[in-house]
């Protein structure tokens, strides 16, 4: 009886190899090439990025949580704090809606879409940004990351523009690479990490394009970040405070971003993919 020879598996079809240490470079490269191809296919030229806490709930959910806490007498301070912080969810949602309406009004530039709202794709402020853009019937992007907790894809991301990264540094590249404006809402370690990484890239001239950096929630940022102390001890210059604009309401954020993007930034499409 003739023996049928077994055909070896192609290397790129072998899941064990692709997930191995030896193939790490291929996985990194894939997280560059595949998003690049998808952005090009959908004509995404540049973005407005929203950063902020994954733990900030919509007002409706926070109100229900407070009602339960009042009835049970358990967790009242946390529930009151959640309701207070829910304003940032609702304001991120409104800002994303207004910016999407504005960007849609610009029309498509050479078949491309300008200033598309982009978030980290998870809950909290990220969800609010995608939700506001979706409610304005605009495309929006979610750059998700595989994490053991907190991070799950929110339902408002444009289906074909939902990504799931393994490597933080590749995800960060796509946040910065297409961004023409970044608005940073209150958040914890991850949000502060993004703030200082972008500020450092601007400070050192690694980002040369016109990029607007907006800190949303002046009272929060002034309390959690002592920028004056950094100046006092000489580790940053007073001029470095011009790297970002601090605002405390939707109108101010909207005006700061659209004024910036209506100037030099609007004339310079994002990087050629």
C-alpha positions as CSV (number, residue, x, y, z in Angstrom):
1,X,0.0,0.0,0.0
2,X,1.4,3.3,-1.1
3,X,2.3,5.7,1.7
4,X,1.1,9.2,1.3
5,X,3.9,11.6,2.4
6,X,2.9,14.1,5.1
7,X,3.2,17.6,3.9
8,X,5.1,19.8,6.5
9,X,3.3,22.8,7.9
10,X,4.3,26.1,6.6
11,X,6.1,28.1,9.3
12,X,3.6,31.0,9.2
13,X,0.7,28.4,9.6
14,X,2.3,26.9,12.7
15,X,0.6,28.4,15.8
16,X,3.2,26.9,18.1
17,X,6.1,28.6,16.2
18,X,4.2,31.9,15.8
19,X,3.6,32.1,19.5
20,X,7.2,31.1,20.4
21,X,10.0,33.3,21.7
22,X,11.9,32.9,18.4
23,X,9.0,34.4,16.4
24,X,8.6,37.5,18.7
25,X,10.0,39.8,15.9
26,X,7.3,38.6,13.6
27,X,4.5,39.3,16.1
28,X,5.9,42.8,16.7
29,X,6.1,43.4,13.0
30,X,2.5,42.1,12.6
31,X,1.3,44.7,15.1
32,X,2.8,47.4,12.9
33,X,1.9,46.1,9.4
34,X,-1.7,44.9,10.0
35,X,-3.0,48.2,11.6
36,X,-1.1,50.2,8.9
37,X,-2.9,48.2,6.2
38,X,-6.3,48.7,7.9
39,X,-5.9,52.4,8.4
40,X,-4.9,52.8,4.8
41,X,-7.9,50.7,3.6
42,X,-10.3,52.9,5.6
43,X,-8.6,56.2,4.6
44,X,-7.7,57.2,8.2
45,X,-5.2,60.1,7.9
46,X,-5.0,61.4,11.4
47,X,-6.8,61.1,14.8
48,X,-7.9,62.8,18.0
49,X,-6.9,60.5,20.8
50,X,-8.8,60.3,24.2
51,X,-6.9,59.0,27.2
52,X,-8.5,58.5,30.7
53,X,-9.4,56.1,33.4
54,X,-11.1,52.8,32.7
55,X,-12.8,53.0,36.0
56,X,-15.0,56.1,35.5
57,X,-18.6,55.0,35.0
58,X,-21.5,56.7,33.1
59,X,-23.7,58.9,35.2
60,X,-26.7,56.6,35.0
61,X,-24.7,53.7,36.4
62,X,-23.1,55.9,39.1
63,X,-26.6,57.1,40.1
64,X,-27.8,53.5,40.5
65,X,-24.8,52.6,42.5
66,X,-25.4,55.5,44.8
67,X,-29.0,54.6,45.3
68,X,-28.0,51.0,46.3
69,X,-25.3,52.3,48.6
70,X,-27.7,54.6,50.4
71,X,-30.2,51.8,50.8
72,X,-27.7,49.3,52.1
73,X,-25.5,51.7,54.0
74,X,-22.5,50.0,52.4
75,X,-19.8,51.8,50.3
76,X,-21.4,55.2,50.4
77,X,-18.2,57.3,50.1
78,X,-17.1,55.2,47.0
79,X,-20.5,55.6,45.4
80,X,-20.5,59.3,46.0
81,X,-17.0,59.6,44.5
82,X,-18.1,57.5,41.5
83,X,-21.0,59.9,40.8
84,X,-18.8,62.9,41.1
85,X,-16.3,61.4,38.7
86,X,-19.0,60.4,36.2
87,X,-19.1,63.9,34.9
88,X,-15.9,63.2,33.1
89,X,-17.5,60.2,31.3
90,X,-20.4,62.4,30.2
91,X,-18.1,65.3,29.1
92,X,-15.8,63.0,27.2
93,X,-18.8,61.6,25.4
94,X,-20.1,65.0,24.5
95,X,-16.6,66.2,23.4
96,X,-16.1,63.2,21.2
97,X,-19.6,63.8,19.6
98,X,-18.9,67.4,18.9
99,X,-15.4,66.8,17.5
100,X,-16.8,64.0,15.3
101,X,-19.6,66.3,14.0
102,X,-16.9,69.0,13.3
103,X,-14.6,66.6,11.5
104,X,-17.4,65.1,9.4
105,X,-18.2,68.7,8.3
106,X,-14.7,69.0,6.8
107,X,-15.5,66.4,4.2
108,X,-13.1,63.8,3.0
109,X,-9.7,65.0,1.9
110,X,-8.6,63.0,-1.2
111,X,-10.7,60.1,-0.1
112,X,-9.3,60.1,3.4
113,X,-10.9,60.8,6.8
114,X,-9.5,63.5,9.0
115,X,-9.3,63.7,12.8
116,X,-11.1,60.4,13.7
117,X,-11.7,59.9,17.4
118,X,-9.5,57.2,18.8
119,X,-9.4,55.6,22.3
120,X,-7.8,52.7,24.0
121,X,-10.9,50.7,23.3
122,X,-11.8,49.7,26.8
123,X,-14.4,50.9,29.4
124,X,-14.6,54.3,31.2
125,X,-13.3,57.3,29.4
126,X,-12.3,55.2,26.5
127,X,-15.9,53.9,26.1
128,X,-17.2,57.5,26.5
129,X,-15.0,58.7,23.6
130,X,-16.1,55.8,21.2
131,X,-19.7,56.2,22.3
132,X,-19.8,59.9,21.6
133,X,-18.3,59.5,18.2
134,X,-20.6,56.6,17.4
135,X,-23.7,58.6,18.4
136,X,-22.5,61.3,16.0
137,X,-22.5,58.5,13.3
138,X,-18.8,58.8,12.7
139,X,-16.0,56.2,12.4
140,X,-14.0,55.7,15.6
141,X,-11.0,53.6,16.6
142,X,-10.3,51.4,19.6
143,X,-6.7,50.3,20.2
144,X,-7.3,47.6,22.8
145,X,-4.7,45.7,24.7
146,X,-4.8,42.2,26.2
147,X,-4.8,42.6,30.0
148,X,-5.8,40.3,32.9
149,X,-8.3,42.8,34.3
150,X,-10.3,46.0,33.5
151,X,-9.7,46.0,29.8
152,X,-12.4,44.7,27.5
153,X,-13.6,46.0,24.2
154,X,-16.4,48.5,24.5
155,X,-19.4,48.1,22.1
156,X,-19.2,51.5,20.5
157,X,-16.0,51.0,18.4
158,X,-16.4,50.9,14.7
159,X,-16.3,47.2,14.1
160,X,-13.6,47.2,11.4
161,X,-11.5,49.6,13.4
162,X,-11.3,47.6,16.6
163,X,-7.7,46.4,17.4
164,X,-6.3,44.1,20.0
165,X,-2.6,44.5,20.8
166,X,-0.3,42.3,22.8
167,X,2.6,44.7,23.0
168,X,2.1,48.0,24.9
169,X,4.8,49.7,22.9
170,X,3.2,48.9,19.5
171,X,-0.1,50.2,20.8
172,X,1.6,53.4,22.0
173,X,3.1,53.8,18.6
174,X,-0.3,53.8,16.9
175,X,-1.7,56.3,19.5
176,X,1.1,58.8,18.8
177,X,1.8,58.1,15.1
178,X,-1.6,59.4,13.7
179,X,-2.6,61.8,16.5
180,X,-3.0,65.5,15.8
181,X,-4.6,66.2,19.1
182,X,-4.6,64.2,22.4
183,X,-7.0,65.0,25.2
184,X,-6.2,63.5,28.6
185,X,-9.0,63.0,31.1
186,X,-8.4,62.1,34.8
187,X,-6.8,58.7,35.1
188,X,-4.3,56.6,37.0
189,X,-0.9,55.0,36.2
190,X,-1.7,54.2,32.6
191,X,-3.1,57.6,31.8
192,X,-0.2,59.4,33.5
193,X,2.2,57.2,31.7
194,X,0.7,58.3,28.3
195,X,0.7,61.9,29.4
196,X,4.4,61.9,30.3
197,X,5.5,59.8,27.3
198,X,3.8,62.2,24.8
199,X,5.1,65.3,26.7
200,X,8.6,63.8,26.6
201,X,8.4,63.2,22.9
202,X,7.3,66.8,22.4
203,X,9.9,68.2,24.8
204,X,12.7,66.3,23.1
205,X,11.5,67.1,19.5
206,X,10.9,63.5,18.6
207,X,7.4,64.6,17.6
208,X,7.8,67.4,15.1
209,X,4.2,67.6,13.8
210,X,1.7,70.1,15.2
211,X,0.2,68.1,18.1
212,X,-2.2,69.6,20.6
213,X,-2.0,68.1,24.1
214,X,-5.0,69.0,26.3
215,X,-5.4,68.1,30.0
216,X,-9.0,67.9,30.9
217,X,-10.1,68.5,34.5
218,X,-7.9,71.3,35.7
219,X,-8.6,70.8,39.4
220,X,-7.8,67.1,39.2
221,X,-4.5,67.6,37.3
222,X,-3.4,70.4,39.6
223,X,-4.0,68.3,42.6
224,X,-2.4,65.0,41.5
225,X,0.5,66.6,39.5
226,X,2.6,69.2,41.2
227,X,4.1,70.8,38.1
228,X,5.2,73.9,40.1
229,X,7.4,71.6,42.2
230,X,9.0,70.2,39.0
231,X,9.8,73.8,38.0
232,X,10.9,74.7,41.5
233,X,13.5,71.9,41.6
234,X,14.7,72.7,38.1
235,X,13.9,69.4,36.5
236,X,11.6,71.0,33.9
237,X,11.6,74.6,32.5
238,X,8.7,77.0,32.9
239,X,8.5,76.9,29.1
240,X,7.7,73.2,29.3
241,X,4.3,74.1,30.7
242,X,3.4,75.3,27.1
243,X,3.5,71.7,25.9
244,X,-0.1,71.3,27.0
245,X,-3.3,73.3,27.6
246,X,-5.3,72.7,30.7
247,X,-9.1,73.0,30.5
248,X,-12.1,72.3,32.7
249,X,-15.2,72.2,30.4
250,X,-16.2,70.8,27.0
251,X,-16.4,74.2,25.3
252,X,-12.9,75.1,26.2
253,X,-11.5,71.7,25.1
254,X,-13.5,71.8,21.9
255,X,-12.3,75.3,21.1
256,X,-8.6,74.5,21.9
257,X,-8.6,71.4,19.7
258,X,-10.5,72.8,16.7
259,X,-8.6,76.1,16.8
260,X,-5.4,74.1,16.6
261,X,-6.6,71.7,14.0
262,X,-8.1,74.5,11.9
263,X,-4.6,76.0,11.6
264,X,-1.5,74.4,10.4
265,X,-2.5,70.9,11.4
266,X,-5.5,70.7,9.0
267,X,-3.2,71.5,6.1
268,X,-0.9,68.6,7.0
269,X,-2.4,65.2,6.6
270,X,-1.1,62.4,8.8
271,X,2.0,60.4,7.9
272,X,1.9,58.6,4.6
273,X,1.1,55.0,5.4
